[in-house]
Amino acid sequence: MKVKCALIAIWSAGLAFTLTACQSPQTARQAEAAQPAYQRVAQAAVDEGTKQYEAGNFAGAIKVLSSTSEINLAKTETQVRAHKLLAFSYCASGKPSFCRAEFVKILSIDPNFKLSESERSHPIWGPIYESARK
């Protein structure tokens, strides 16, 4: 009887290990679906804003990004990307005060935020970013 119980215990442990080992890792789609809805909405807005910005449609980027309230709930990196796109879009649209306000928002979200060297040397938003940092 003891041998039978021991064999059952070993078999059960082996089965549990096998079932655990056979589980597949999360796919990218599953990981994305596991994100909160607001993060998915915010990321979609950033993706669309990026597309609009790269197409030279700065007003379109501003509209998408400024009307998506979920951005304020998203991960820090998503918020920073959204506000950086907004800043660049405002600067490219000739609205320096709005551009500066976006850089101020970025720095309040992430005080360690820095533009890349090429971005800092840009004649329009480089000086505006520097003024927001002070």
Steps between C-alpha positions, in 0.01 A plus 500: 500500500785740588671425170175562313453838677860596429458414131182707483676794667793478258264468202296802621812711545625396155163583344494842667852571377416382149187716483690803621789438260263457206336839542606726217647841578280801447495616144535868418129514421411345837730744680341789313151376586604476865579872508232726644261642240621854564858400415387342172296811411789730591748294299266500200476880525878533515534272199244703306656828616839378382353409162339843468816679610721306258257584219538870585144523631587677824141613560389137468763386750396774742134409464554129565741542788329787678156335486606164644457527877626143552853628434499653849445152650752316283853387579754776547677420173171522308414832662844641420481387136155658462602832651825507302302454177265774613792731577660442162165537324427829677849630419466398136159675493646828624354475851805534727308561823308173455824326408663624821199392706538146365868492595405620849246212522765250389743623764232475768434140395868411465743753652791311340363536147750622244476559130759329283794710381348552156165596653664745741681667209177553305458875439134509605437257782856479636491848657139454616593172672796669670277783626253244641782324685594818689 
